[in-house]
Amino acid sequence: MKIVISDNDHVNLAQEEAVFQKAGMDFTLYQCHTEEEAIQQLKGAEIILNQYTPLTRRVIQALRPELKMIVRYGVGVDNIDCVAAAEMGVQVCNVPDYGMNEVADHAMALMLSLVRKTVTMVNYTKGTDWDYSYGVPIHRIPGQTVGIVGMGRIGRTFAKRMGGFDCRRIAYDPLYQPGTQVDGVELVSFDTLLEQSDMISIHCPLQPCTRDLFDLAAFQKMKRGAYLVNTSRGGIVNEEDLYTALTTALIAGAALDVTAKEPLPRPSKLLELENFLCTPHIAWYSEEAAQEMKRKVAEEAVRFATGEKVLYPVNQI
């Protein structure tokens, strides 16, 4: 089978090379950043390993009938039209379990940075003065309520981490009925989560129903001293409305590892705010997670090419 990598910004492809060589296969690397480049350069590909290239309905249709499979580096598949792929008989897979600990740890680190105001106080101490009162008020974490949006692998891992802080943990996930429990976490409605949470961490996919889930109406329902962390997908938080919420004290602070457009366009009003933290979509990363993801992407492609059952199907064909 003709295997291609549509685009890749990794330091090397040693993991992929090792997997494919062991299977007696090879691949070709491209750097397609637009639909047009994908259509022109990937013609004839049967399996695509995809990072950021937009694989839209138009692209998939242009690459058929040769194209049979797409494997996404990572968890999110919002740059792939999975519905169109299913309609055209193209299998889409991802790697949903490679960085659960890393993302949960990063979300927790951002949450603690907000609640304890560590970034604010580090910057103030280095640049201005030794004076703890600049950070007042700070509230203790035990006894507070943490809300988790999405109880998939990462959401559950984050919930487990926060359980060690003696927090009350509640979650919203449309797959679960409010009033039930998952791993000791109480499931509630979205409005209840907004109204009761002192801290909220987002761990759901970007879908039509979650785009702009956190808009001005949502921020208005949150506690005035609440904090928001998003390590999931940028489009879930409306950034204009977030700016309004942060500058009018609707919420106390927010931290984003993902933004609607990446990198976050500069100049950015959000980056000027002291109660806003931002990291460059790094929550997924550790050396171990990166190598695991690359290996699993290649292994999934080999399974499909050799007629084995794939482990991580996103769509059903």
C-alpha positions as CSV (number, residue, x, y, z in Angstrom):
1,M,0.0,0.0,0.0
2,K,1.1,3.6,-0.7
3,I,1.6,5.2,2.7
4,V,2.2,8.9,3.1
5,I,2.6,11.4,5.9
6,S,0.7,14.5,4.9
7,D,2.6,16.9,7.2
8,N,4.8,16.7,10.2
9,D,6.7,19.1,12.4
10,H,8.5,16.5,14.6
11,V,12.2,16.5,15.1
12,N,12.5,13.1,13.4
13,L,10.5,10.1,12.1
14,A,12.6,7.4,13.8
15,Q,9.6,5.7,15.4
16,E,7.6,5.6,12.2
17,E,10.6,4.3,10.3
18,A,11.3,1.5,12.7
19,V,7.6,0.3,12.7
20,F,7.3,0.4,8.9
21,Q,10.7,-1.1,8.2
22,K,9.9,-4.0,10.5
23,A,6.7,-4.6,8.5
24,G,8.5,-4.3,5.2
25,M,6.8,-1.1,4.3
26,D,8.0,2.5,3.5
27,F,6.4,5.9,3.4
28,T,6.8,9.3,1.8
29,L,6.8,12.6,3.8
30,Y,5.0,15.7,2.4
31,Q,4.3,19.1,4.0
32,C,0.8,19.9,2.9
33,H,-0.8,22.9,4.6
34,T,-3.8,23.6,2.4
35,E,-6.5,21.7,0.7
36,E,-5.0,22.4,-2.7
37,E,-1.6,21.1,-1.7
38,A,-3.1,17.9,-0.3
39,I,-5.1,17.3,-3.5
40,Q,-2.1,17.9,-5.7
41,Q,0.6,16.1,-3.7
42,L,-1.2,13.2,-2.0
43,K,-2.9,11.7,-5.1
44,G,-2.6,8.0,-5.1
45,A,-2.1,7.7,-1.4
46,E,-3.9,4.7,0.2
47,I,-3.0,5.5,3.8
48,I,-2.4,9.0,5.2
49,L,-0.7,9.8,8.5
50,N,-2.1,13.2,9.2
51,Q,-1.0,16.0,11.6
52,Y,-2.6,19.3,10.7
53,T,-3.4,19.1,6.9
54,P,-7.1,19.9,6.4
55,L,-8.6,16.6,5.1
56,T,-12.0,18.0,4.1
57,R,-14.8,16.4,2.2
58,R,-13.4,18.0,-1.0
59,V,-9.9,16.6,-0.3
60,I,-11.1,13.1,0.6
61,Q,-13.3,13.0,-2.5
62,A,-10.4,14.1,-4.7
63,L,-8.2,11.4,-3.3
64,R,-10.7,8.6,-3.7
65,P,-10.9,5.8,-4.8
66,E,-7.3,5.1,-3.8
67,L,-7.5,6.6,-0.3
68,K,-8.6,4.0,2.2
69,M,-7.4,5.1,5.6
70,I,-6.4,8.3,7.6
71,V,-4.6,8.0,10.9
72,R,-4.4,11.2,13.0
73,Y,-1.4,12.1,15.1
74,G,-3.1,12.7,18.4
75,V,-6.6,12.6,19.8
76,G,-8.6,15.4,18.1
77,V,-9.9,14.9,14.5
78,D,-11.5,18.2,13.9
79,N,-9.3,18.8,10.8
80,I,-10.7,15.7,9.2
81,D,-14.2,15.3,7.8
82,C,-15.0,12.0,9.5
83,V,-18.6,12.0,8.2
84,A,-17.5,12.4,4.6
85,A,-14.8,9.7,5.1
86,A,-17.3,7.2,6.4
87,E,-19.6,8.0,3.5
88,M,-16.8,7.3,1.1
89,G,-15.5,4.2,2.9
90,V,-12.4,5.7,4.3
91,Q,-11.4,4.5,7.8
92,V,-10.3,7.2,10.2
93,C,-8.3,6.4,13.3
94,N,-6.6,8.4,16.0
95,V,-4.4,7.7,19.1
96,P,-6.7,8.5,22.1
97,D,-4.6,7.1,24.9
98,Y,-1.0,8.3,24.4
99,G,-0.9,11.5,26.5
100,M,-3.6,11.2,29.1
101,N,-1.3,11.7,32.0
102,E,0.5,14.6,30.4
103,V,-2.7,16.6,29.6
104,A,-4.2,15.9,33.0
105,D,-1.0,17.0,34.7
106,H,-0.8,20.2,32.6
107,A,-4.4,21.0,33.3
108,M,-3.7,20.6,37.0
109,A,-0.6,22.7,36.8
110,L,-2.5,25.5,35.1
111,M,-5.3,25.2,37.6
112,L,-2.9,25.5,40.5
113,S,-1.1,28.4,38.9
114,L,-4.4,30.3,38.7
115,V,-5.7,29.4,42.2
116,R,-2.3,30.0,43.9
117,K,-1.4,32.9,41.6
118,T,2.1,31.6,41.1
119,V,2.8,33.1,37.7
120,T,1.5,36.5,38.8
121,M,3.6,36.4,42.0
122,V,6.7,35.1,40.2
123,N,6.5,38.0,37.7
124,Y,5.7,40.6,40.4
125,T,8.5,39.4,42.7
126,K,11.1,39.3,39.9
127,G,10.1,42.6,38.4
128,T,8.7,44.8,41.2
129,D,8.9,43.9,44.9
130,W,8.9,41.2,47.6
131,D,5.3,41.7,48.8
132,Y,2.8,38.8,49.2
133,S,-0.1,41.2,49.5
134,Y,-0.1,41.8,45.8
135,G,-1.6,38.3,45.4
136,V,-4.4,38.8,48.0
137,P,-6.9,37.1,48.1
138,I,-5.9,33.4,47.7
139,H,-8.2,30.7,49.0
140,R,-7.4,27.2,50.1
141,I,-8.1,24.4,47.7
142,P,-9.6,21.7,50.0
143,G,-13.3,22.1,50.2
144,Q,-13.7,23.9,46.9
145,T,-15.7,22.4,44.0
146,V,-13.9,21.5,40.8
147,G,-16.0,21.0,37.6
148,I,-14.9,18.7,34.8
149,V,-16.4,19.1,31.3
150,G,-16.0,15.7,29.6
151,M,-15.4,12.4,31.4
152,G,-13.4,10.6,28.8
153,R,-10.0,9.2,29.4
154,I,-8.3,12.5,30.1
155,G,-11.3,13.9,32.1
156,R,-11.2,10.9,34.4
157,T,-7.5,11.1,34.8
158,F,-7.7,14.7,35.8
159,A,-10.5,13.9,38.2
160,K,-8.3,11.3,39.9
161,R,-5.5,13.9,40.3
162,M,-7.9,16.5,41.8
163,G,-9.3,13.9,44.2
164,G,-6.0,14.1,46.1
165,F,-6.7,17.8,47.0
166,D,-9.9,16.9,49.0
167,C,-12.0,18.8,46.5
168,R,-15.6,18.1,45.7
169,R,-15.6,16.9,42.1
170,I,-18.6,17.3,39.7
171,A,-18.7,16.7,36.0
172,Y,-20.8,17.3,32.9
173,D,-20.8,14.9,30.1
174,P,-23.8,14.4,27.7
175,L,-23.1,10.7,27.6
176,Y,-24.0,10.3,31.3
177,Q,-27.2,11.0,33.1
178,P,-27.1,13.7,35.8
179,G,-27.3,12.1,39.2
180,T,-25.1,9.2,38.3
181,Q,-21.4,8.7,39.3
182,V,-18.3,7.9,37.3
183,D,-15.1,7.0,39.3
184,G,-16.6,8.7,42.3
185,V,-17.4,11.9,40.4
186,E,-21.0,13.2,40.5
187,L,-22.5,13.9,37.1
188,V,-24.6,17.1,36.9
189,S,-26.1,19.3,34.2
190,F,-24.0,21.9,32.4
191,D,-25.8,24.8,34.2
192,T,-25.3,23.2,37.6
193,L,-21.6,22.7,36.9
194,L,-21.3,26.4,35.9
195,E,-23.2,27.6,39.0
196,Q,-21.4,25.4,41.6
197,S,-17.8,25.1,40.4
198,D,-14.9,27.2,41.8
199,M,-12.6,25.7,39.2
200,I,-13.5,24.3,35.8
201,S,-11.3,22.2,33.5
202,I,-12.4,21.3,29.9
203,H,-11.7,17.8,28.6
204,C,-14.2,17.4,25.8
205,P,-13.8,17.2,22.0
206,L,-14.6,20.1,19.6
207,Q,-17.9,19.2,17.9
208,P,-20.8,21.4,16.7
209,C,-22.5,21.0,20.0
210,T,-19.4,22.1,22.0
211,R,-18.2,25.0,19.8
212,D,-18.4,28.2,21.8
213,L,-19.8,26.1,24.7
214,F,-18.1,28.7,27.0
215,D,-19.6,31.9,25.7
216,L,-20.8,35.1,27.5
217,A,-24.0,33.3,28.7
218,A,-21.9,30.6,30.3
219,F,-19.5,33.0,31.9
220,Q,-22.5,34.9,33.4
221,K,-23.6,31.8,35.1
222,M,-20.2,31.0,36.7
223,K,-19.2,32.0,40.2
224,R,-17.5,35.5,40.2
225,G,-14.3,34.0,41.7
226,A,-14.2,31.0,39.4
227,Y,-11.2,29.9,37.3
228,L,-11.4,28.2,33.8
229,V,-8.7,25.9,32.2
230,N,-8.9,24.6,28.7
231,T,-6.4,21.9,27.5
232,S,-8.8,20.4,25.0
233,R,-9.7,22.4,21.8
234,G,-9.7,26.1,21.3
235,G,-13.0,26.6,19.7
236,I,-14.8,25.4,22.8
237,V,-14.1,28.8,24.5
238,N,-15.3,31.9,22.7
239,E,-12.2,34.1,23.2
240,E,-13.9,37.4,22.7
241,D,-16.4,36.5,25.4
242,L,-13.6,35.3,27.6
243,Y,-11.9,38.6,27.3
244,T,-15.1,40.3,28.4
245,A,-15.5,37.9,31.3
246,L,-12.0,38.5,32.5
247,T,-12.1,42.3,32.2
248,T,-15.5,42.7,33.9
249,A,-14.8,40.3,36.8
250,L,-17.4,37.7,35.7
251,I,-14.7,35.1,36.4
252,A,-11.4,35.5,38.3
253,G,-9.0,34.0,35.7
254,A,-8.4,31.6,32.9
255,A,-5.7,29.5,31.3
256,L,-5.6,28.2,27.8
257,D,-3.3,25.7,26.2
258,V,-5.3,25.7,23.0
259,T,-6.9,28.6,21.1
260,A,-9.3,28.9,18.2
261,K,-6.5,29.9,15.9
262,E,-3.0,28.7,16.6
263,P,-0.7,30.3,17.2
264,L,-2.8,32.9,19.1
265,P,-2.7,36.0,16.8
266,R,-0.6,38.9,18.0
267,P,-1.3,41.5,19.2
268,S,-3.8,39.8,21.5
269,K,-5.9,41.6,24.0
270,L,-6.0,38.4,26.1
271,L,-2.2,38.3,26.4
272,E,-2.2,41.7,28.0
273,L,-4.3,40.5,31.0
274,E,-2.6,39.5,34.2
275,N,-5.4,37.0,35.0
276,F,-4.9,35.2,31.8
277,L,-2.4,32.4,31.3
278,C,-1.5,30.8,28.0
279,T,0.8,27.9,26.9
280,P,1.5,26.9,23.3
281,H,-0.5,23.7,22.9
282,I,2.0,21.8,24.9
283,A,-0.2,19.9,27.3
284,W,0.1,16.7,25.3
285,Y,3.9,16.7,25.3
286,S,6.5,14.7,27.2
287,E,9.3,12.9,25.4
288,E,7.7,9.6,26.3
289,A,4.2,10.6,25.1
290,A,5.6,12.0,21.8
291,Q,7.4,8.7,21.0
292,E,4.4,6.6,22.1
293,M,2.1,8.6,19.8
294,K,4.4,8.3,16.8
295,R,4.8,4.6,17.3
296,K,1.1,4.0,17.7
297,V,0.2,6.0,14.6
298,A,2.5,3.8,12.5
299,E,1.3,0.6,14.1
300,E,-2.3,1.4,13.4
301,A,-1.5,2.0,9.8
302,V,0.3,-1.3,9.6
303,R,-2.6,-3.1,11.2
304,F,-4.9,-1.7,8.5
305,A,-2.5,-2.4,5.7
306,T,-2.1,-6.1,6.7
307,G,-5.8,-6.7,7.2
308,E,-5.8,-6.7,11.0
309,K,-8.5,-5.1,13.1
310,V,-7.7,-1.5,13.9
311,L,-7.5,-0.5,17.6
312,Y,-8.7,3.1,17.5
313,P,-11.4,3.6,14.9
314,V,-13.1,7.0,14.9
315,N,-15.7,6.3,12.3
316,Q,-17.6,3.1,11.3
317,I,-17.3,1.9,7.8
